Amino acid sequence: MNENENDALGYNRRDFLKGGSVATLMTMLGGVELFAQTNAAPAEAKKAPAVKIKVAVIGLGAWGREIINTLMRLPQAQDPIDVEIVAICDTYPASLKRTASAAPGAVQTADYKTILDNKDIKAVIIATPTYLHKEVALAAIKAGKHVYCEAPLAGSIEDAREIALAAKAAKNLVFQAGLQMRSDKQRLFLLPFIRTGALGKTVLARAQWHKKTSWRSASPSPEREKAINWRLSKETSLGLIGEIGSYQIDQAGWFMKALPKAVTGFGSVMFWKDDDRDVPDTVQAVLEFPHGVQMICDYTLANSFDGEYEMLYGSDAAIMMRENKAWMFKEVDAPLLDWEVYADKVKFYSDTGIALVAGKSGKSDTAKDKSKPEQPDPFSDTPLSFALNNFLRNADEFSAKAETFKTSYGADDVDGLMDFLAKVLRRPAAGYLEGFQAVVTAVKANEAILGSKRIELKPEWYELS
């Protein structure tokens, strides 16, 4: 099943928090760069992956191909894992042909059911258009596959609830929603930093995504036009707030440990006046979180200025997350934190920036042996690579533990197996509940945008029942 056929969509998840550098600008503004400790070994010292996981990818649009490229690089990642892409699937022959070279040896099929019938395939990754996720995800869970389903989980709250309830019931399987930031080491480093009050009182959140692109792919035929450009129709798309904003809104709620209480939205087609487009190309939304905190979201396909980023503002400091990096900007009256005494410091104009490195809090940690050059990392890990790595490792661990239990106690003790698997520690990732709740917010925010209105978000909407 196809997501889109043209990378010229300018989409999106690949651009989202991509590698790059605006460090010079941030530090000149008095920013303090926040680093997550990678503990990465030099390239020559990395161990070979201990396991080899067989996986299939369903949906070979631009993002499906990005997933495949990332999977192929995981053996060279900071935390290497060996992956064998056994099969790839798309209903559009051109997408299969285009992707074949990236996944040599993978079986090509237009019918995802042939993948689900293959007992050797333990995990599937679903990257079809959002509105087609439900059918594939439910079938994959029923077939006993571990499932990674891209975000948004579905195009409606009802479909997302069905998927989440099926995943919840399948306690012997790993289900992961594609909210990548919950697996990203940079974000995981920031999480306790934010929650322990380093920003003071949180007062405001902000997110934006600006990119001048039509969001349209060239169609090889009139028959393919609607299928390829499904994001441009309200019938099949959650628009910018769903397809892009879901990630940023979920991250803000995760950091603040809260769900939004209301949303007000506005949007219209400002620039791309296509006859068949009824999804706004420019939108704004204000989400109201507990304790009076508001999150301002701003998205446009008409202008690229200032790109994409997220901000959290507190009474003592603000944090900017941009291009997979983060900076802290302290208020002049902010209290001194204990670790500042030992942290590396750099002078920027009249301000002093503090280099925060996870796991380095003592004087001895700051002393480096400059005679030994730092080893370059051969692969710059992205939020997607962390998310896929964690999914595959969790799936492999679950499968291995299940086999161990069955060997020791037999396959008939289903309740015992479920209890055993419930105690297995998992690597950080968004699960079915987080995926479902993100859809609730996205659907209602999109509804608010299309209607230029305010919607109160009832707590019971976020509950699975």
N, C-alpha and C positions, 0 to 999 in steps of 0.2 A: 504494500500500500504506500502511496506516495505522499510526501509532505509538500515538496515543491521541486521544480526541476532546474532552478536557476539560482546560483549563488548571488546574483545581482539583486536579489531581494533586499540586500543590505541588512539582513535580520541580525544581528540580533544576539542570540545567546552567545555566539562566538565572539562578537564584539563586546559583549557584556563583561566588564571587568577584565579585559584582555591585558596581556603583558605590555609593558611600555614604561615610560618615565615622564612624570611631571614633577619629579623630586626637587629639581632646582627651583621651580616656581614655588612649591610649597614651603621649602625651607626659607626662601627669601621673604615669605609672608610670616615667618616665625613659627612654622609648623614643626612638630616633633614627629618624626617618622616612627611608626610602630612596626616592629618586626616579629614575625612568628619564627621560632626556632625550628629549623628543618631537620637537624641532626643527620643531614645527608652525608654519606661517606664519599670519598673521592671516587671518580668513575672506575678506576682500576680495582678498587677495594670492594665494590658492590658484589653481594652474593647473588648467585643465580636463583631465580624464583623456585620455591619449593614445590609448588603445585601448578598444574596446567588445567585450566577451566575451559570447557566447551560451551560456547555461547552462540546465539543467533540474534540477528538484528532485523527487525520488521519495520519497514518504512525507510526509504532511501532518498529522501529529499536532501536539501542542503545540510540540515542538522543531522540527519541519519548518517550522511557521509562524514560529518565531523566526528560523530560518535565512533565510527569505524576507524578513522585515522587516529583517534585518541586511544582506542583499544590496542591498535597495533604498536603504539609507543609505550604502553604500560610496562613492558619488560625493561625499559631504560629509565623508568621513573625513579623518584627518590625512594619509593617503597615498591620495588619491582614485583610484578606478578606476571606469570606466563598465561597468555590467553590464546585460545584457538577459536577463530570465527568459523564455525562449522557450516552455517547457512546464512544467506541474506534473502530478503523477501521484499518484493514490490509488485504492484499490479501493472506498472508501466514498464514495458520492456526496455525503453531507453535508459531508465534509471538503473536497472539491473546491469545493463551493458557498461554504463558509466562507472559503476562501483566495483565491477569485477576485478579490476587491476589492484584496487586497494585491499581486497580480501582474497588473495590468491588461494585457490583450493576450496573455497566455500561453495557449497551447493547453491545454485540460483533457482528460486521458485517464485511463482506469482500467487501461490496459495499458502497462506500462513499455517493452515491446518496440517500440511505435510511436515512442518517444523515441529508442531506440537505432538505429532505421532512418533517422532524420532526419540527413542528412549535415551540415546547417548547425550542429547542436549539437555542440560540441567537448568540453564538460565536463558531468558529471552529479554531483549531490550526493545521496547515499543516506542517508535519515533514517527508514527503515522500522524496525519492531521488530528488535532485535538478532538474533534467531534466523532472520530472513528475509534478512539481509544477503548471505549467500553466493550465492544464486541470482542476485540482481540484480548484485552486484559482478562475478561471473565473466562474466556476459553482457555487461556494460558494457565490461570489458577486452577481451573477444573482439571487440566491435563497434568497437574503436579509440577509445574515449572516455577522456579524462582523468577520474579518479575521486577524489572526496572521500567517504570512507565513515566514518560516525559511529562513535565508540567506545562500547562494546567492538566490535571488528572483527567478532566472531561469538560465538555462544553456546557453542561447543565449540572445543577445541584443534585438532581435525581440520579443522573448517570454516575456522578462522582460518589454518591452514597452507595449505589449498588457495588461499585468496584471496591470501595473501602470496606463494606460489610463482608464481601467475599474474601478479601485479604485478611480481615480480622478473624474469620472462621478458619482459615487455612493456617493453623498455628505451626505446622511443620514446614512452612515455606517462608522465604524472605520476600517481602514486598517493599519496594523503595520508590517513592515519588521523586521526580527529577528536580527537586528544589536544591540545586547543587551547593549553595552557600552553606548549608548545614553540615556539609562534609569538608569544607575548605579549611585548611589548617590556619590560614590567616584569620578567618572569622572565629574559629574555635579559640584562638588565642585572645581575641578581643572580647569574647563573651563574658568570662569572669571579670575581666578588667572593667567592663561597662556595668555589670550587675553589682559589683562591690562598691559602686559609688564614686569612682574616680572622676566622673563628670560633674559631681554635685547633684543637684536636683535636675532631672531631665525635664526640659521645657518644650522642646520642638524637635520634629524629625522632618527630613526633606529628601526627595528622590527625584531624579530627572533622567530622561533619555531623549536626546536630540539627534536625529540623523536624517539628512535629506535623501530620501529614497522613496520610490513610488509604492514599495511593498508589492509590486506586481512582477510576475515572471512572464517572459515571452512564451506564447503558446504555439506548439507545432501544428495545431488544428483547432477549429472552433469547438470541436467536441471536448477537447482537453482544457479549454479556457477556464471553465468554472471549477473543475477539480484542482487545477494548478493554483488558482488564485482564490482559494477558499477563505483566506484571511480578510478579503475585501467585502464579504457578505455577512450581514447580521445573522443570517440563518445558520451559519457554520462557524462563526468567529466570535471570540470574546473581546476582540479589538486590542488596542494598545495596552489598556489597563490589565487585560488578562494574559496576553501572550508575552508581554514585556514586564509589566508592573507587578505581576504575581511574585516574582523573585524578590524584588525590593521590598514590597509590603510584607511578605512573609519574614524577611530578614529583620525588619524593624520590630515586628511583633515578637519574634524570637528573642531579640536582644532585650526588649522591655518585659518579656514574659507576660504578654497580654494580648487579648483579641480586641479588634476595634469594636466600638459601640455604635457608630453611625458613619455614614459617608455622604458627601455632597459632591456632585459631579457636573461637569460642563464639557461639551465637545461639539465639533462640527467639521465638515469637509472644507478646509480653508484654501487648499492649494491644488490637490489632485482631483480635478473635476471630471472623473470618468463616469460614463453613463451607467455602468454596472456596479459602481462603488457606493455602498451606503454605510460603511464603517468610517467614523471620523478619523481624519489624519492628524488632528491636533486635539488633545484632551487635557483636562486638569481635574484633579480630585483632591478633596480634603477628607482625611480619615480621622475620626475622633477616637482616641484611646482613653483608657481610664486616667484619672487624676488630672484631667484637663489637657493632656498632651495631644497635640494635633500633628498629623503627618501630611505635608503638602507634596503632591505628586504632579509632575509636569512632563508630558510626552508629545513629541511632534515628529512628523515625517516631512516637514516643510523646511527645516533649518537645522544645520549641524553644529551651531555655535555652542561651545562649552560641553559638548558630548554627554557622557553619562556619569553619574556619581550618586552617592548617598551621604547624608549628614545626620549626625545626632548632636543636638545642642544641649548643654547643661549649664548650670549656674557657675561652675568652676572651669569647664573646658568644653571644647567641641571636638568631635572626631569626624574627619572626612575619609570615606572609603572610595577609592578611585583607581582604576587600572590595576586591580588586584593588589593594591597597597593601601596603607592607612597612615594618617597623620593626626597628631593631637595639637590643638591650639589652646593654650592655657590663658585664663583671665589673670590680670595683674594682681588681683586680690585673692587668688586661689591659694589654699593652704599647701604647704610643702609636704609631699608624700615621702615616705621612708626611703624608697628605692632611688629617689632622685639624687641622694648623696653619693651613691656609688655608680650611677649611670654615666656613660660617655656623654660629653657635652661638646657642642660645636657652636661657634659664634656666628650669628647671622645679623648683620647690621647692629642694632643696639639690643637685640634679644639673644637669649641663649636657648638653643634647641637641645632637647634631651633625647638621646637615642635609647629607645626601649626595646630590649631584646628578651623574648620569653625565656625564662629559666636562668637569666643572668642577673643576680641581685647583690653580689658581693664584690668587694674591691679586687679580689683575686681573679674574678671572672673577667674583669675589664682588661687585664694585662694580656696582650697577645704576643705570640712569638712572630715578629714581623720578618724573621729570616726565612720562614716557610711560606711560600706563596699559596694563596687560597686556590683550591682546585675548582675549576668551573663545573657546574652541574650540566651534564650533557642533555638534560631534558627539563625545560621549565614547566613544572606542573601547573595545571589550571584547575579551577573549581570543578570542571567536568571530569578531569582525570582523577581527582580525589574522590568524587562521587562514584564513578564507575569502579575504581579500585576497591572502595569500601563495600560496594554492592557485591562484587565478585568474591571478595574475601568472606563476607558474611554468608553468602550462599554456599561457598565451599565448606566453611566451618559447620554450617547447619547440616549439609549433606553428610559430612564425615561423622558428626556426632550421632546422627540418626542411624547410620550404618553400624556404628559401635554399639549403640543401644540394642539394635535388632540382633546383632551377633551374640550379645550377652544375655538378653532376656527374651528374645523371640519377637516376631512381628505382630503378635496378637494383642499385646498390652499397649493399646493405643493411648489410653489415659496416662500411663506411665511415660510413654514417649513424649507426650505433649508437656508434661511436667518437667521432664529432663531437658527438653529444648528451650523451655521458658527461662531456664537458668543460664543459657549460653550468652556470654557477653558479646555485644555487637559493636562494630565500629560505628562512629557517628554518621547518621543519615536521617533524612526525612522519611517517615513511615506513612502508612495509609491514613492515619488521622490528620497529620499535618497537610498531606496532599488534599484531603477532603476539605479541611477548613480553609485552605488557600483558594479552593474553587468557590466556596460560599462567598468569601470576600470579593473575589474577582467578578462573579456573576452579578452581585448586588451593586458593586462599583460601576460596572458596565451599564447596568440598568439606570443608575443614577445619572451617568454621563449622557446616555441617549435621551433621558427625559428631563435633563437639566433640573434635578431635584435632590432633595435630601432624603435618605432612607435610614431609619433606625435598624440596627442589626441586632436581632433578638438572640440572646444567649442560646436558646434551644435550637436555633438553626445550625449551630456548630456541633451539636451532639449527634453521635451515631446511634440510631435505634431502628 
